[in-house]
């Protein structure tokens, strides 16, 4: 139960009042009740309840009186009791397998912001390993912590392979996974963004587009790689071999050293901006000019993308909209006003900057 603070009772008038409170044991002060607040404020317990719950119909003067009395007595509304009365705890649980990627962190931030606007708190529970037992344990823990619903940021291949089943009695929305029609899913349009990257580079006159992909276990990485391959094939171009990284700038740098030594590599679509950053460094060290010798497109549009050298052309992900839709969907499910399943896609937008240009024919660089 939430009760009053165990510190000083608050601001009071006069020496006698301060001495009286000083003689009052801390344990007694922490047991202040709604009735105590009502007596001190000169109002009914019902009015105190209405102020505690933020209901309308209380004058501003009365509200100030009640809040002053709460502060004087060190009273805190019993959130557990209020939750039982309302039938909800005003808290959403979030399960994620990683906080090391830009997408997961920004999605979590967007969910927290959207939840706060709706009057909900967020309880985050990272999961060490993407297994059935770990996920089941995470849901059990969140139930102990009294959450109303759960949003799962599942950036790996799990739900699409039916390796993991989410508890049927919990209202759940999933982010960034191919769960088919079994769950409500919100995701960025991975395929649409990747196709836009390929079309942009082919439209500039490049013969083909190399791909610096994310890790094999990632759903987003696979969707982007599949769409890159399909876009090249549909354009009548032969897709080059995929080069993989692990989302980090360091992996982009290592992969970039190999790409930089290929004279036939004039355009690269990197699956995220961090790997594109490492790629730019590798190209620079090998004497390949961007965009003179090699054009580079990223994915995410992180805040630093415009400060890369050169500023990075990339696909903008609307993380704020992803977060808003996650919270909106899970609240509809909680309130039994939405039972939709399947995937809602949030569009991406190509942001053109200085890292892409038409290829130089018969340029000065040779391997």
Residue pairs with C-beta under 8 A, 6 or more apart in sequence:
1 78
1 80
1 81
2 76
2 77
2 78
2 79
2 80
3 30
3 31
3 76
3 78
4 29
4 30
4 31
4 32
4 73
4 74
4 75
4 76
5 30
5 74
5 76
6 26
6 30
7 26
7 74
8 21
9 21
9 24
9 29
9 72
9 73
9 74
10 71
10 72
10 73
10 74
11 71
11 72
12 18
12 21
12 72
21 29
29 73
29 74
30 74
32 73
32 74
32 75
33 75
34 45
34 48
34 49
34 52
34 75
35 45
36 73
36 75
37 48
37 66
37 69
37 70
37 73
37 75
38 44
38 45
38 47
38 48
40 69
40 72
40 73
41 47
41 48
41 62
41 65
41 66
41 68
41 69
42 65
43 62
43 65
43 66
47 58
47 62
47 66
48 66
50 57
50 58
51 58
51 62
51 63
51 66
51 67
52 77
52 82
53 77
53 82
58 66
69 75
70 76
79 89
80 146
83 89
83 90
83 146
88 148
88 334
89 146
89 147
89 148
90 119
90 120
90 121
90 148
91 120
91 121
91 122
91 123
91 145
91 146
91 147
91 148
92 111
92 115
92 120
92 121
92 122
92 123
92 147
92 148
92 149
92 150
92 151
92 327
92 330
93 122
93 123
93 124
93 125
93 142
93 145
93 147
93 149
93 150
93 151
94 108
94 111
94 122
94 123
94 124
94 125
94 150
94 151
94 152
94 153
95 125
95 126
95 127
95 135
95 138
95 139
95 142
95 150
95 151
95 152
95 153
95 154
96 104
96 108
96 124
96 125
96 126
96 127
96 152
96 153
96 154
96 155
97 126
97 127
97 129
97 130
97 153
97 154
97 155
97 156
98 104
98 126
98 155
99 105
99 108
99 126
100 247
101 155
101 247
101 272
102 247
102 272
102 273
102 274
102 300
102 302
103 155
103 176
103 188
103 220
103 272
103 300
103 317
103 319
104 153
104 155
106 317
106 319
107 153
107 175
107 176
107 319
107 322
107 323
107 326
108 124
108 153
109 319
109 323
110 319
110 320
110 321
110 322
110 323
110 324
110 326
111 122
111 151
111 323
111 326
111 327
112 122
112 323
113 320
113 323
114 320
114 323
114 324
114 326
114 327
114 328
115 121
115 122
115 327
116 122
118 327
118 331
120 148
120 327
123 142
123 145
123 147
125 138
125 141
125 142
127 134
127 135
127 138
128 134
130 154
130 156
130 158
130 164
131 164
132 163
132 164
132 165
135 152
135 164
135 166
136 167
139 150
139 166
139 167
139 170
142 150
143 170
148 171
148 334
149 170
149 171
149 172
149 173
149 330
149 331
149 333
149 334
150 170
150 171
150 172
150 173
150 330
151 172
151 173
151 174
151 175
151 326
151 327
151 330
152 166
152 172
152 173
152 174
152 175
152 177
153 175
153 176
154 174
154 175
154 176
154 177
154 219
155 175
155 176
155 177
155 218
155 219
155 220
156 177
156 217
156 218
156 219
157 163
157 178
157 217
157 218
157 219
157 222
158 164
158 177
159 166
159 174
159 177
159 178
159 179
159 180
159 182
159 183
160 177
160 178
160 179
160 180
160 219
166 172
166 174
166 183
171 330
171 333
171 334
172 183
172 184
172 330
172 333
173 183
173 184
173 185
173 186
173 326
173 329
173 330
173 333
174 183
174 184
174 185
174 186
175 185
175 186
175 187
175 322
175 326
176 187
176 188
176 219
176 220
177 185
177 187
177 219
178 185
178 219
178 223
178 343
179 185
179 343
180 342
181 341
181 342
182 341
183 341
184 329
184 330
184 333
184 340
184 341
184 342
184 344
185 342
185 343
185 344
186 322
186 325
186 326
186 329
186 343
186 344
186 346
187 322
187 343
187 344
187 345
187 346
188 220
188 317
188 318
188 322
188 345
188 346
188 348
189 345
189 346
189 347
189 348
190 220
190 223
190 224
190 227
191 223
191 224
191 226
191 227
191 230
192 227
192 345
192 347
192 348
193 224
193 227
193 299
193 315
193 317
193 348
193 350
194 223
194 224
194 225
194 227
194 228
194 231
194 269
194 299
194 315
195 227
195 228
195 230
195 231
196 315
196 348
196 350
197 209
197 228
197 269
197 297
197 299
197 315
197 350
198 209
198 227
198 228
198 231
198 232
198 235
198 269
199 231
200 297
200 313
200 350
200 352
200 356
201 209
201 267
201 269
201 295
201 297
201 356
202 209
202 232
202 235
202 237
204 267
204 295
204 356
204 357
204 358
204 359
205 358
205 359
206 266
206 267
206 295
206 358
206 359
207 237
207 264
207 266
207 359
208 232
208 237
208 238
208 239
208 240
208 267
209 228
209 232
209 237
209 240
209 267
209 268
209 269
210 240
210 243
210 259
210 265
210 267
210 268
210 269
211 224
211 225
211 228
211 229
211 239
211 240
211 242
211 243
211 268
211 269
211 270
211 271
212 243
212 244
212 245
212 252
212 255
212 256
212 259
212 268
212 269
212 270
212 271
212 275
212 276
212 279
213 221
213 224
213 225
213 228
213 242
213 243
213 244
213 245
213 271
214 220
214 221
214 224
214 225
214 244
214 245
214 246
214 247
214 271
214 272
214 275
215 221
215 244
215 245
215 246
215 247
216 222
216 244
218 247
220 271
221 247
221 271
224 271
224 299
225 242
225 271
228 239
228 269
229 239
232 238
232 239
233 239
240 265
243 255
243 258
243 259
244 251
244 255
245 251
245 252
245 254
245 255
245 271
245 275
245 278
247 271
247 272
247 274
247 275
248 274
248 275
248 278
249 274
249 275
249 277
249 278
249 281
250 278
251 275
251 278
252 270
252 274
252 275
252 276
252 277
252 278
252 279
252 282
253 278
253 279
253 281
253 282
254 278
254 282
255 275
255 278
255 279
255 282
256 278
256 279
256 280
256 281
256 282
256 283
257 282
257 285
257 286
259 265
259 268
259 279
259 282
259 283
259 294
260 282
260 283
260 285
260 286
260 288
260 294
261 286
261 367
262 367
263 365
263 366
263 367
265 294
266 293
266 294
266 295
266 359
267 294
267 295
267 296
267 297
267 356
267 359
268 276
268 279
268 294
268 295
268 296
268 297
269 297
269 299
270 276
270 279
270 296
270 297
270 298
270 299
271 299
272 298
272 299
272 300
273 298
273 299
273 300
273 301
273 302
273 304
273 305
273 308
273 312
273 314
274 300
274 302
275 298
276 296
276 297
276 298
276 308
276 312
276 314
276 355
277 308
277 312
279 296
280 290
280 296
280 308
280 309
280 310
280 312
280 355
283 289
283 290
283 293
283 294
283 296
284 290
287 365
288 294
288 365
289 365
290 296
290 310
290 355
291 310
291 354
291 355
291 356
291 357
292 357
292 360
292 363
293 360
293 363
293 365
295 313
295 355
295 356
295 357
295 359
296 312
296 313
296 355
296 356
297 312
297 313
297 314
297 315
297 355
297 356
298 305
298 312
298 313
298 314
298 315
299 314
299 315
299 317
299 348
300 314
300 315
300 316
300 317
301 314
301 315
301 316
301 317
301 351
305 311
305 312
305 314
305 351
305 353
306 312
306 353
308 355
310 353
310 354
310 355
311 353
311 354
311 355
312 353
312 355
313 350
313 351
313 352
313 353
313 354
313 355
313 356
314 350
314 351
314 353
315 348
315 349
315 350
315 351
316 348
316 349
316 350
316 351
317 346
317 348
318 346
318 347
318 348
318 349
321 346
322 346
325 344
325 346
329 338
329 340
329 344
332 338
332 340
333 339
